[in-house]
Amino acid sequence: MVGWYGGLGTDGTLFRSLSPARIMDTRTGLGWGGKLGHNGTASVSVTNIGGVPATAKAVVVNATVTEPTAAGYITVWPSNAPQPTASNLNFVPGQTVPNLVMVKVGTDGRVKIYNAAGQVHVVFDVVGYFE
């Protein structure tokens, strides 16, 4: 055990796990159509899908990049916040890389994804949320 989550459920501290559900897959057009391009940003809905309610304060997703055409990174952040300088996934051409990402949900129920270089497919499997 490495920790626990708890709270009243009104301040974003109560974690609710979900059976994994695919909420974004650029390979199929789910959530965003086609690869995310060089220096590109996508805005993706993460509430009212995959079991995540509109009241969720943050989501936990297994984010995967696949088929990148160049070495680069992606960053995920709330849609109503400035883009952070840290990356969530780093990759080289042709590599498939997953990483667990916890991200606050924007006031519009969305998160943004930035791709630094080349083109890359992105997959989100939601596994839980905070309320």
MILUM-259631 format. One line per field, with one value per atom (N, C-alpha, C, O, CB): residue number from 1; chain; atom name; x, y, z. Coordinates in steps of 0.05 Angstrom, whole numbers. Glycine has a CB too. Example, Ala and Ser with C-alpha at 12.3 -4.5 7.8 and 13.67 -1.06 7.14 Angstrom:
resi	(1, 1, 1, 1, 1, 2, 2, 2, 2, 2)
chain	(A, A, A, A, A, A, A, A, A, A)
name	(N, CA, C, O, CB, N, CA, C, O, CB)
c1	(264, 246, 264, 285, 226, 257, 273, 258, 268, 282)
c2	(-114, -90, -66, -66, -89, -45, -21, 1, 23, -12)
c3	(156, 156, 156, 169, 181, 142, 143, 157, 161, 114)
// end
This chain:
resi	(1, 1, 1, 1, 1, 2, 2, 2, 2, 2, 3, 3, 3, 3, 3, 4, 4, 4, 4, 4, 5, 5, 5, 5, 5, 6, 6, 6, 6, 6, 7, 7, 7, 7, 7, 8, 8, 8, 8, 8, 9, 9, 9, 9, 9, 10, 10, 10, 10, 10, 11, 11, 11, 11, 11, 12, 12, 12, 12, 12, 13, 13, 13, 13, 13, 14, 14, 14, 14, 14, 15, 15, 15, 15, 15, 16, 16, 16, 16, 16, 17, 17, 17, 17, 17, 18, 18, 18, 18, 18, 19, 19, 19, 19, 19, 20, 20, 20, 20, 20, 21, 21, 21, 21, 21, 22, 22, 22, 22, 22, 23, 23, 23, 23, 23, 24, 24, 24, 24, 24, 25, 25, 25, 25, 25, 26, 26, 26, 26, 26, 27, 27, 27, 27, 27, 28, 28, 28, 28, 28, 29, 29, 29, 29, 29, 30, 30, 30, 30, 30, 31, 31, 31, 31, 31, 32, 32, 32, 32, 32, 33, 33, 33, 33, 33, 34, 34, 34, 34, 34, 35, 35, 35, 35, 35, 36, 36, 36, 36, 36, 37, 37, 37, 37, 37, 38, 38, 38, 38, 38, 39, 39, 39, 39, 39, 40, 40, 40, 40, 40, 41, 41, 41, 41, 41, 42, 42, 42, 42, 42, 43, 43, 43, 43, 43, 44, 44, 44, 44, 44, 45, 45, 45, 45, 45, 46, 46, 46, 46, 46, 47, 47, 47, 47, 47, 48, 48, 48, 48, 48, 49, 49, 49, 49, 49, 50, 50, 50, 50, 50, 51, 51, 51, 51, 51, 52, 52, 52, 52, 52, 53, 53, 53, 53, 53, 54, 54, 54, 54, 54, 55, 55, 55, 55, 55, 56, 56, 56, 56, 56, 57, 57, 57, 57, 57, 58, 58, 58, 58, 58, 59, 59, 59, 59, 59, 60, 60, 60, 60, 60, 61, 61, 61, 61, 61, 62, 62, 62, 62, 62, 63, 63, 63, 63, 63, 64, 64, 64, 64, 64, 65, 65, 65, 65, 65, 66, 66, 66, 66, 66, 67, 67, 67, 67, 67, 68, 68, 68, 68, 68, 69, 69, 69, 69, 69, 70, 70, 70, 70, 70, 71, 71, 71, 71, 71, 72, 72, 72, 72, 72, 73, 73, 73, 73, 73, 74, 74, 74, 74, 74, 75, 75, 75, 75, 75, 76, 76, 76, 76, 76, 77, 77, 77, 77, 77, 78, 78, 78, 78, 78, 79, 79, 79, 79, 79, 80, 80, 80, 80, 80, 81, 81, 81, 81, 81, 82, 82, 82, 82, 82, 83, 83, 83, 83, 83, 84, 84, 84, 84, 84, 85, 85, 85, 85, 85, 86, 86, 86, 86, 86, 87, 87, 87, 87, 87, 88, 88, 88, 88, 88, 89, 89, 89, 89, 89, 90, 90, 90, 90, 90, 91, 91, 91, 91, 91, 92, 92, 92, 92, 92, 93, 93, 93, 93, 93, 94, 94, 94, 94, 94, 95, 95, 95, 95, 95, 96, 96, 96, 96, 96, 97, 97, 97, 97, 97, 98, 98, 98, 98, 98, 99, 99, 99, 99, 99, 100, 100, 100, 100, 100, 101, 101, 101, 101, 101, 102, 102, 102, 102, 102, 103, 103, 103, 103, 103, 104, 104, 104, 104, 104, 105, 105, 105, 105, 105, 106, 106, 106, 106, 106, 107, 107, 107, 107, 107, 108, 108, 108, 108, 108, 109, 109, 109, 109, 109, 110, 110, 110, 110, 110, 111, 111, 111, 111, 111, 112, 112, 112, 112, 112, 113, 113, 113, 113, 113, 114, 114, 114, 114, 114, 115, 115, 115, 115, 115, 116, 116, 116, 116, 116, 117, 117, 117, 117, 117, 118, 118, 118, 118, 118, 119, 119, 119, 119, 119, 120, 120, 120, 120, 120, 121, 121, 121, 121, 121, 122, 122, 122, 122, 122, 123, 123, 123, 123, 123, 124, 124, 124, 124, 124, 125, 125, 125, 125, 125, 126, 126, 126, 126, 126, 127, 127, 127, 127, 127, 128, 128, 128, 128, 128, 129, 129, 129, 129, 129, 130, 130, 130, 130, 130, 131, 131, 131, 131, 131)
chain	(A, A, A, A, A, A, A, A, A, A, A, A, A, A, A, A, A, A, A, A, A, A, A, A, A, A, A, A, A, A, A, A, A, A, A, A, A, A, A, A, A, A, A, A, A, A, A, A, A, A, A, A, A, A, A, A, A, A, A, A, A, A, A, A, A, A, A, A, A, A, A, A, A, A, A, A, A, A, A, A, A, A, A, A, A, A, A, A, A, A, A, A, A, A, A, A, A, A, A, A, A, A, A, A, A, A, A, A, A, A, A, A, A, A, A, A, A, A, A, A, A, A, A, A, A, A, A, A, A, A, A, A, A, A, A, A, A, A, A, A, A, A, A, A, A, A, A, A, A, A, A, A, A, A, A, A, A, A, A, A, A, A, A, A, A, A, A, A, A, A, A, A, A, A, A, A, A, A, A, A, A, A, A, A, A, A, A, A, A, A, A, A, A, A, A, A, A, A, A, A, A, A, A, A, A, A, A, A, A, A, A, A, A, A, A, A, A, A, A, A, A, A, A, A, A, A, A, A, A, A, A, A, A, A, A, A, A, A, A, A, A, A, A, A, A, A, A, A, A, A, A, A, A, A, A, A, A, A, A, A, A, A, A, A, A, A, A, A, A, A, A, A, A, A, A, A, A, A, A, A, A, A, A, A, A, A, A, A, A, A, A, A, A, A, A, A, A, A, A, A, A, A, A, A, A, A, A, A, A, A, A, A, A, A, A, A, A, A, A, A, A, A, A, A, A, A, A, A, A, A, A, A, A, A, A, A, A, A, A, A, A, A, A, A, A, A, A, A, A, A, A, A, A, A, A, A, A, A, A, A, A, A, A, A, A, A, A, A, A, A, A, A, A, A, A, A, A, A, A, A, A, A, A, A, A, A, A, A, A, A, A, A, A, A, A, A, A, A, A, A, A, A, A, A, A, A, A, A, A, A, A, A, A, A, A, A, A, A, A, A, A, A, A, A, A, A, A, A, A, A, A, A, A, A, A, A, A, A, A, A, A, A, A, A, A, A, A, A, A, A, A, A, A, A, A, A, A, A, A, A, A, A, A, A, A, A, A, A, A, A, A, A, A, A, A, A, A, A, A, A, A, A, A, A, A, A, A, A, A, A, A, A, A, A, A, A, A, A, A, A, A, A, A, A, A, A, A, A, A, A, A, A, A, A, A, A, A, A, A, A, A, A, A, A, A, A, A, A, A, A, A, A, A, A, A, A, A, A, A, A, A, A, A, A, A, A, A, A, A, A, A, A, A, A, A, A, A, A, A, A, A, A, A, A, A, A, A, A, A, A, A, A, A, A, A, A, A, A, A, A, A, A, A, A, A, A, A, A, A, A, A, A, A, A, A, A, A, A, A, A, A, A, A, A, A, A, A, A, A, A, A, A, A, A, A, A, A, A, A, A, A, A, A, A, A, A, A, A, A, A, A, A, A, A, A, A, A, A, A, A, A, A, A, A, A, A, A, A, A, A, A, A, A, A, A)
name	(N, CA, C, O, CB, N, CA, C, O, CB, N, CA, C, O, CB, N, CA, C, O, CB, N, CA, C, O, CB, N, CA, C, O, CB, N, CA, C, O, CB, N, CA, C, O, CB, N, CA, C, O, CB, N, CA, C, O, CB, N, CA, C, O, CB, N, CA, C, O, CB, N, CA, C, O, CB, N, CA, C, O, CB, N, CA, C, O, CB, N, CA, C, O, CB, N, CA, C, O, CB, N, CA, C, O, CB, N, CA, C, O, CB, N, CA, C, O, CB, N, CA, C, O, CB, N, CA, C, O, CB, N, CA, C, O, CB, N, CA, C, O, CB, N, CA, C, O, CB, N, CA, C, O, CB, N, CA, C, O, CB, N, CA, C, O, CB, N, CA, C, O, CB, N, CA, C, O, CB, N, CA, C, O, CB, N, CA, C, O, CB, N, CA, C, O, CB, N, CA, C, O, CB, N, CA, C, O, CB, N, CA, C, O, CB, N, CA, C, O, CB, N, CA, C, O, CB, N, CA, C, O, CB, N, CA, C, O, CB, N, CA, C, O, CB, N, CA, C, O, CB, N, CA, C, O, CB, N, CA, C, O, CB, N, CA, C, O, CB, N, CA, C, O, CB, N, CA, C, O, CB, N, CA, C, O, CB, N, CA, C, O, CB, N, CA, C, O, CB, N, CA, C, O, CB, N, CA, C, O, CB, N, CA, C, O, CB, N, CA, C, O, CB, N, CA, C, O, CB, N, CA, C, O, CB, N, CA, C, O, CB, N, CA, C, O, CB, N, CA, C, O, CB, N, CA, C, O, CB, N, CA, C, O, CB, N, CA, C, O, CB, N, CA, C, O, CB, N, CA, C, O, CB, N, CA, C, O, CB, N, CA, C, O, CB, N, CA, C, O, CB, N, CA, C, O, CB, N, CA, C, O, CB, N, CA, C, O, CB, N, CA, C, O, CB, N, CA, C, O, CB, N, CA, C, O, CB, N, CA, C, O, CB, N, CA, C, O, CB, N, CA, C, O, CB, N, CA, C, O, CB, N, CA, C, O, CB, N, CA, C, O, CB, N, CA, C, O, CB, N, CA, C, O, CB, N, CA, C, O, CB, N, CA, C, O, CB, N, CA, C, O, CB, N, CA, C, O, CB, N, CA, C, O, CB, N, CA, C, O, CB, N, CA, C, O, CB, N, CA, C, O, CB, N, CA, C, O, CB, N, CA, C, O, CB, N, CA, C, O, CB, N, CA, C, O, CB, N, CA, C, O, CB, N, CA, C, O, CB, N, CA, C, O, CB, N, CA, C, O, CB, N, CA, C, O, CB, N, CA, C, O, CB, N, CA, C, O, CB, N, CA, C, O, CB, N, CA, C, O, CB, N, CA, C, O, CB, N, CA, C, O, CB, N, CA, C, O, CB, N, CA, C, O, CB, N, CA, C, O, CB, N, CA, C, O, CB, N, CA, C, O, CB, N, CA, C, O, CB, N, CA, C, O, CB, N, CA, C, O, CB, N, CA, C, O, CB, N, CA, C, O, CB, N, CA, C, O, CB, N, CA, C, O, CB, N, CA, C, O, CB, N, CA, C, O, CB, N, CA, C, O, CB, N, CA, C, O, CB, N, CA, C, O, CB, N, CA, C, O, CB, N, CA, C, O, CB, N, CA, C, O, CB, N, CA, C, O, CB, N, CA, C, O, CB, N, CA, C, O, CB, N, CA, C, O, CB, N, CA, C, O, CB, N, CA, C, O, CB, N, CA, C, O, CB)
c1	(17, 0, 18, 38, -19, 11, 27, 11, 21, 37, -15, -31, -60, -68, -25, -76, -105, -118, -106, -117, -143, -158, -183, -195, -165, -193, -217, -226, -212, -214, -250, -261, -291, -303, -249, -302, -331, -343, -367, -339, -326, -336, -346, -359, -358, -341, -350, -326, -330, -368, -302, -279, -257, -235, -268, -264, -244, -226, -206, -228, -231, -213, -222, -207, -209, -247, -257, -253, -263, -287, -237, -231, -252, -259, -203, -262, -280, -267, -262, -308, -262, -250, -272, -295, -235, -263, -281, -268, -244, -287, -285, -274, -263, -276, -296, -239, -227, -246, -259, -202, -248, -265, -250, -239, -292, -250, -236, -254, -277, -231, -242, -257, -244, -256, -258, -221, -208, -189, -174, -192, -191, -173, -171, -189, -182, -149, -147, -145, -149, -123, -139, -138, -165, -168, -125, -186, -213, -230, -253, -226, -220, -236, -252, -267, -254, -249, -263, -250, -227, -262, -265, -255, -238, -237, -239, -225, -209, -203, -195, -183, -206, -202, -173, -164, -220, -159, -133, -110, -115, -132, -86, -62, -61, -70, -37, -50, -45, -19, 2, -43, -19, 3, 25, 22, -6, 46, 69, 60, 46, 91, 68, 61, 30, 20, 74, 16, -13, -26, -14, -24, -49, -64, -92, -105, -65, -102, -130, -144, -132, -130, -170, -187, -206, -221, -202, -206, -221, -240, -232, -201, -264, -284, -277, -272, -313, -277, -271, -293, -291, -245, -315, -338, -362, -363, -344, -381, -405, -398, -412, -421, -376, -367, -351, -337, -349, -354, -339, -344, -328, -310, -367, -375, -366, -371, -363, -354, -345, -368, -377, -319, -378, -400, -391, -367, -413, -410, -405, -393, -380, -430, -397, -388, -359, -349, -406, -346, -318, -300, -301, -308, -282, -263, -237, -223, -257, -230, -206, -211, -228, -181, -195, -197, -170, -149, -208, -171, -147, -149, -168, -144, -130, -131, -104, -83, -137, -106, -82, -79, -94, -84, -60, -55, -33, -12, -46, -39, -20, -14, -33, -30, 11, 18, 27, 40, 40, 21, 30, 34, 22, 9, 52, 59, 70, 63, 35, 86, 97, 117, 131, 111, 117, 135, 161, 179, 121, 163, 187, 190, 170, 187, 214, 217, 203, 205, 248, 189, 175, 162, 171, 154, 142, 128, 100, 94, 143, 82, 55, 52, 64, 33, 35, 28, -2, -16, 40, -14, -42, -48, -34, -53, -69, -75, -104, -117, -56, -115, -143, -147, -129, -150, -170, -175, -176, -172, -201, -182, -184, -159, -160, -208, -137, -112, -90, -92, -103, -69, -46, -31, -31, -27, -20, -5, 20, 35, 4, 23, 47, 72, 70, 43, 95, 120, 129, 149, 141, 115, 123, 109, 87, 116, 121, 109, 97, 105, 130, 78, 66, 77, 79, 36, 84, 95, 117, 114, 73, 139, 161, 165, 161, 188, 171, 172, 192, 201, 145, 199, 216, 200, 179, 243, 209, 194, 186, 203, 209, 161, 152, 145, 136, 172, 151, 147, 118, 105, 166, 109, 83, 89, 103, 65, 79, 85, 59, 45, 106, 53, 31, 41, 64, 14, 23, 30, 4, -15, 48, 2, -21, -20, 0, -23, -41, -42, -67, -89, -43, -62, -83, -84, -64, -79, -108, -110, -136, -158, -108, -135, -158, -175, -164, -151, -201, -220, -225, -230, -246, -225, -232, -261, -277, -226, -269, -296, -316, -340, -299, -306, -323, -323, -334, -313, -311, -311, -290, -292, -338, -270, -250, -221, -217, -252, -203, -174, -161, -173, -161, -138, -123, -98, -87, -114, -90, -67, -49, -59, -74, -24, -5, 15, 26, 10, 21, 42, 64, 60, 31, 88, 111, 123, 132, 132, 123, 138, 125, 114, 167, 127, 118, 88, 73, 131, 79, 50, 48, 66, 37, 27, 24, -5, -22, 38, -11, -38, -38, -18, -45, -61, -64, -89, -110, -66, -87, -109, -112, -92, -104, -137, -143, -162, -183, -156, -154, -172, -177, -158, -160, -201, -207, -209, -222, -233, -197, -198, -209, -212, -170, -215, -227, -229, -220, -210, -241, -244, -245, -250, -270, -241, -243, -268, -274, -218, -282, -305, -304, -322, -331)
c2	(-23, 0, 25, 26, 0, 44, 69, 93, 116, 73, 90, 112, 106, 84, 137, 126, 123, 150, 171, 111, 149, 173, 172, 151, 175, 195, 196, 225, 244, 184, 229, 256, 256, 234, 275, 279, 282, 281, 278, 307, 284, 283, 309, 310, 264, 331, 357, 376, 397, 370, 367, 385, 373, 383, 392, 352, 340, 320, 313, 361, 312, 293, 264, 247, 302, 259, 232, 219, 228, 231, 196, 182, 161, 146, 170, 159, 139, 123, 135, 151, 98, 82, 73, 71, 57, 68, 59, 35, 32, 81, 18, -1, 14, 33, -23, 7, 23, 26, 7, 10, 50, 56, 75, 95, 69, 68, 84, 109, 107, 68, 133, 157, 174, 194, 174, 166, 180, 160, 146, 205, 161, 145, 158, 155, 115, 172, 187, 168, 177, 205, 143, 124, 118, 112, 98, 120, 115, 140, 138, 95, 162, 187, 191, 211, 187, 174, 177, 200, 198, 151, 221, 244, 264, 288, 234, 255, 273, 258, 235, 282, 271, 257, 259, 281, 268, 237, 237, 243, 251, 255, 240, 245, 274, 292, 238, 278, 304, 314, 301, 305, 336, 346, 360, 365, 364, 367, 382, 408, 424, 387, 412, 437, 440, 463, 461, 417, 418, 415, 402, 397, 426, 424, 414, 423, 450, 395, 385, 390, 389, 354, 396, 399, 375, 371, 426, 359, 334, 333, 340, 311, 325, 322, 298, 276, 320, 301, 278, 274, 256, 283, 289, 285, 276, 280, 310, 264, 253, 232, 229, 275, 218, 197, 176, 184, 208, 151, 130, 127, 116, 135, 137, 135, 159, 160, 111, 179, 203, 223, 232, 216, 231, 250, 279, 285, 250, 296, 324, 338, 359, 338, 328, 340, 333, 343, 333, 316, 308, 332, 350, 287, 332, 354, 347, 365, 359, 321, 312, 284, 270, 313, 276, 249, 235, 248, 249, 208, 192, 176, 160, 174, 180, 166, 152, 162, 185, 129, 117, 129, 122, 85, 147, 160, 145, 138, 190, 139, 125, 140, 150, 96, 142, 152, 129, 110, 175, 129, 108, 120, 139, 85, 107, 115, 143, 157, 111, 153, 180, 181, 161, 190, 203, 206, 219, 220, 222, 230, 244, 240, 234, 274, 245, 245, 269, 291, 245, 266, 289, 282, 263, 298, 297, 293, 304, 321, 307, 295, 307, 317, 307, 287, 338, 349, 350, 357, 378, 343, 343, 362, 361, 314, 379, 399, 408, 403, 423, 421, 430, 450, 467, 442, 449, 467, 496, 513, 459, 503, 531, 542, 562, 536, 528, 536, 540, 530, 515, 555, 558, 531, 514, 579, 527, 502, 501, 520, 500, 478, 476, 470, 464, 453, 472, 467, 438, 430, 485, 421, 393, 376, 382, 384, 353, 334, 310, 305, 323, 297, 273, 247, 226, 273, 249, 226, 236, 256, 211, 221, 226, 202, 180, 233, 206, 184, 189, 212, 178, 168, 169, 158, 146, 153, 162, 154, 124, 107, 159, 118, 91, 77, 55, 74, 91, 79, 81, 101, 92, 62, 63, 65, 48, 38, 86, 91, 98, 117, 114, 84, 91, 105, 101, 67, 120, 132, 139, 148, 157, 135, 143, 173, 183, 127, 187, 216, 224, 216, 229, 240, 252, 281, 295, 249, 290, 318, 330, 318, 318, 355, 370, 374, 378, 397, 374, 379, 409, 422, 363, 420, 448, 452, 433, 456, 477, 484, 476, 474, 514, 470, 461, 431, 420, 474, 416, 387, 376, 353, 377, 392, 384, 386, 399, 400, 372, 376, 381, 376, 350, 393, 398, 380, 371, 428, 373, 357, 372, 381, 328, 374, 387, 367, 351, 411, 367, 350, 368, 386, 332, 363, 380, 376, 396, 376, 352, 348, 325, 306, 341, 327, 307, 303, 322, 280, 279, 272, 247, 229, 268, 245, 222, 216, 234, 228, 190, 182, 182, 175, 153, 189, 190, 174, 177, 219, 158, 142, 149, 149, 112, 153, 157, 135, 131, 185, 120, 101, 112, 113, 72, 120, 131, 108, 88, 149, 112, 91, 102, 86, 80, 128, 139, 169, 181, 131, 180, 209, 217, 201, 218, 242, 254, 272, 287, 270, 271, 289, 304, 320, 274)
c3	(0, 0, 0, 15, 24, -16, -18, -9, -9, -46, -2, 7, 6, 0, -9, 12, 10, 4, 7, 36, -6, -12, 5, 10, -42, 13, 28, 30, 23, 56, 40, 43, 42, 42, 22, 41, 41, 13, 10, 55, -7, -34, -45, -66, -35, -31, -41, -48, -59, -21, -41, -44, -62, -62, -18, -77, -95, -82, -94, -107, -57, -44, -43, -35, -16, -52, -51, -79, -99, -44, -79, -104, -109, -91, -103, -133, -142, -165, -186, -151, -161, -182, -201, -194, -170, -226, -247, -261, -261, -267, -273, -292, -315, -325, -301, -325, -347, -370, -379, -356, -381, -404, -422, -414, -395, -448, -468, -473, -482, -494, -469, -474, -496, -505, -448, -505, -527, -541, -529, -517, -568, -584, -611, -628, -586, -616, -641, -666, -688, -640, -661, -684, -695, -719, -674, -678, -687, -689, -698, -668, -680, -680, -654, -653, -703, -635, -609, -594, -585, -593, -589, -574, -589, -582, -551, -610, -627, -653, -652, -612, -675, -701, -711, -717, -721, -713, -725, -706, -683, -748, -716, -699, -690, -704, -714, -667, -656, -669, -666, -625, -682, -698, -682, -658, -719, -696, -685, -673, -685, -707, -647, -633, -631, -630, -646, -632, -632, -605, -587, -650, -602, -577, -583, -602, -562, -567, -569, -543, -522, -576, -545, -522, -522, -541, -522, -500, -499, -475, -453, -498, -480, -459, -442, -453, -470, -416, -398, -377, -360, -383, -379, -361, -378, -402, -345, -364, -377, -398, -418, -390, -393, -411, -394, -376, -435, -401, -387, -357, -342, -390, -348, -320, -303, -279, -308, -316, -301, -301, -322, -314, -278, -277, -283, -282, -249, -289, -295, -271, -274, -304, -247, -222, -214, -194, -199, -230, -224, -223, -240, -245, -204, -201, -216, -225, -171, -218, -231, -241, -231, -212, -261, -272, -270, -270, -301, -270, -271, -297, -300, -246, -315, -341, -345, -338, -364, -358, -369, -397, -415, -369, -399, -425, -440, -429, -421, -465, -482, -507, -520, -488, -515, -542, -558, -548, -540, -584, -602, -630, -638, -603, -645, -672, -675, -694, -690, -656, -660, -683, -688, -634, -697, -720, -713, -729, -742, -689, -680, -649, -636, -688, -639, -610, -599, -610, -603, -577, -565, -539, -525, -584, -532, -507, -510, -527, -483, -492, -489, -461, -442, -497, -459, -433, -431, -451, -429, -408, -404, -381, -360, -398, -384, -363, -364, -385, -364, -343, -344, -366, -372, -317, -379, -402, -395, -413, -414, -370, -363, -348, -334, -346, -352, -338, -359, -381, -317, -352, -370, -373, -355, -360, -396, -401, -382, -381, -431, -368, -351, -367, -391, -330, -355, -369, -366, -379, -358, -350, -347, -367, -377, -318, -373, -392, -376, -353, -413, -388, -377, -389, -376, -379, -415, -429, -448, -462, -446, -448, -467, -485, -476, -452, -510, -529, -552, -556, -541, -565, -589, -613, -608, -585, -637, -661, -659, -653, -686, -666, -667, -640, -640, -681, -618, -592, -582, -589, -572, -567, -553, -523, -512, -560, -510, -482, -467, -475, -480, -445, -428, -403, -395, -421, -390, -364, -350, -363, -367, -324, -309, -303, -294, -282, -310, -308, -291, -297, -336, -270, -255, -263, -262, -224, -272, -282, -273, -275, -312, -264, -256, -281, -303, -242, -278, -300, -302, -282, -296, -326, -330, -324, -322, -359, -321, -314, -336, -331, -310, -360, -382, -385, -404, -408, -365, -366, -385, -393, -374, -391, -411, -400, -380, -436, -414, -409, -436, -457, -396, -436, -460, -462, -441, -462, -486, -491, -511, -532, -502, -505, -523, -533, -517, -509, -559, -570, -580, -596, -594, -571, -577, -604, -616, -556, -615, -640, -656, -645, -634, -683, -700, -698, -691, -694, -704, -702, -685, -686, -729, -669, -651, -646, -645, -624, -643, -635, -604, -591, -646, -593, -563, -556, -568, -553, -534, -524, -494, -480, -528, -486, -457, -449, -460, -452, -428, -414, -386, -370, -414, -380, -354, -334, -340, -354, -310, -289, -263, -244, -285, -262, -237, -239, -258, -213, -218, -216, -187, -169, -231, -182, -156, -155, -174, -148, -132, -129, -103, -97, -132)
// end
